[in-house]
Amino acid sequence: MAQRKVLLDSNSYFRLARSIHPLLHVEFGEDRCCLYVIKELRQEFDRSSRLQDKFHWVVEDEYVENRRRSISIPRKAAREIGITLSVIQGHAREEGLGVSIVDACALSTASVLEIEIVTDDADMLALARDFDIRAMKTLEIMRVMLECDHVTMAKIIATAGYWRWENDLPKDYEGDFRRLFQQEPP
Amino acid sequence: MPRSLDVEKLSESLASLGLSQSDLAKQVGVSRNAVSKWMKGEALPRPDKLLKVALAAGLSYDDIIRTTNEREPVVAFRKRGARKTRSEHVQRAKDMGRLLERLVPFVPFDDLRQHPTLKSPVPEYNYLQRVARDVRKQVGVAQNEPVEFHSLVQRFDEFSVVLVPVMWGRREAHENALHIRLPESDTTWIYLNLDTHSHDFKFWISHELGHVISPTLSDDEAEDFADRFACALLFPRECAEEAYGELRRFSNPRSILGRLTGLAEQFGISPITVLEGVEEYVRASGSEPLSFERKLVYPAATNFNKQHYTVREALFNGDDPAAASYIERSESVFSTPFFDALRKYLRESQADASFVHAVLNCPLVDARAIASELG
C-alpha cells in the first residue's frame, strides 16, 4: 500500500513538533500515514532569529535533523507547483485572503501531489476549499494518530494544554476538541 | 477588483501546445460550452477550474488573468547599496500592503483633520533650506545642532503615518526602508530596518519625512526631493558653509576625509551626507568646488559605520531583544500604533503567527514569539 502523505503547514508543525517527536517521516496507522513539511518551510526555520530564542527547541539538533528531509518533488511536479502557487496567490489577493508565501507553497504542493494538508488557518482552509485541496485541522490529525495508537489521549491533552499556556489556541479550538475527543478541552 | 481571462494569451498558448477548446474542456473536466463562454469573455472559470486551465496551458496567474486595480498598494523601496529590485520584491511588498489594510480599522487615525503638507514642493536648494529650517524649528532643533531621529518620529504621527520598526538583518535585507501607500484607506506605512547603522538610519527617516511632506511629487522627482531634503535637514546651509570654509583650506585628501568624518561624528550623520551638504552649497552659491575625489568618501563611510552601532544594537544594548522588549521599545521610541493594532486584529480575527510572519516579513520563529506576546 502506498504511503498516505500528509503535509503540515507552518503553524501545525509548530503546534505538534515539540510534543510529538519525532513528528516527521514516521509512519502510523494501517494506511501508513506519514507527515512531511516542504523544503521552503525547512529553509524558513533555518532563517536566523532576530529575537531571543523563545522557541529555542526549533533549532535543537534533534528537531533540525527531523526536518532535514522534506517531501520529495518530481521535476514535472515542480513546474506545476510553480504555476499552482501563482494561481493560489493571485486568487488569495483577489479574495483578500492573507497567507504567507511558505504556506501558499505548502498548499500548492498538496494540490499538485494530491495529498492532504494540515492547517488551522481560516484563510488557508478557505483556499483549500476553493481549490479542492483536502485539508484537516491539527486536532483532526491528532485524532487520526489517536485512533491508531500513535499517540495517547494523555499526550493530546498535554499538547493542547501547552498551546493554551503558549497563548496559541487554534481557531474553534474548544468546539473542535469536544467534537473530536468527546471531552472538555484542557 | 475587475478581472478577466487573457483570451489572446490563452489561445496562443493552447495553439502552441496543439490543444483545441475540446481538449481543454476534457482536461479541465467541464463542458465545451463552458470553455466557449470563457473564451468569449462571458464567464470566468471558478478557482479550481482556473488552476486546471493554467496548468493545461502552462501559464502563470499573471499571464492568464488581466486585472485592473487602481487601488492597489503603491510601494517604494529604500534599497541597500546597489541591490536589484526584482518582481518578487515588488509583489511581496504589495502583498504586505494588502495585509496592512486589515489593520487600518485598529489604528487611531485622525479622520477629522489633515496635517498641512507642502503647497508646491520643488527640489531647489533655497526652497529645501526653507523647508528644512521650518522642520527644525518645529522639532525644536537649532540650525547648527544635530537632529536626533527621536525628534523626527513625532512628525510622522502628525501625518497619520504608521512606522513599523523591523529587524531585517544588516547584510541580507534588500531594503533599509519600505514605504507603502494604501489608496483604499488613504494611509501610509513605513517599515524601517533597525539593522541599519544609526547614521544611515537617520538619513532614511529624514528621507521618508521628505516624502510625507511632499505627497504631490512622484517617481524620480519625489526621490530627488526626499534625498535633498534629508541632506538639507541633517546638514543645513549654515553648517555646510562653515564646513566648506574649513575644507577648502586643506589640499591633502586625507585631511579633507578626516574633517568630513569629524563633522559626521559631530552631527551623527554619514560623511557622505556631510560631503553632499557641502557640494549642494557649492553649487547653489557658485563657489569653487573642493579639489577632492568624491569616490574617496565611500570607503571612509564604510569604515566610519563599522565603528558605530546599528539602531538595533543601540536600542537593545547590543543584545537580541525578547519579543516583549522589541514591542515595548518600538512603541515607546517610535510612537507607533502598529503593534497595538496588530494585537487587536489578532484577537478579533483569530489570525495567528502566519499573519505576523507575512505582514512583518520576519522569520517564522520570531513571528510566533511576537504573536504569542500579543495574543
Interface residues (C-beta under 8 A of the other chain):
Chain A: D9 S10 N11 F14 L41 E44 F45 R47 S48 S49 R50 L51 Q52 D53 K54 F55 V58 V59 E80 G82 I83 T84 S86 V87 I88 Q89 G90 H91 R93 E94 G96 G98 V99 S100 I101 V102 D103 S111 D120 D121 A122 D123 M124 D130 F131 D132 E166 N167 D168 P170 K171
Chain B: M1 R3 R46 P47 D48 L50 L51 A54 L55 G58 L59 S60 Y61 D62 I65 T67 R92 D95 R98 L99 E101 R102 M167 G169 D195 R312 D319 D320 P321 A322 A323 Y326 S349 Q350 A351 D352 A353 S354 F355 H357 A358 V359 C362 P363 L364 V365 D366 R368 A369 I370 A371 S372 G375
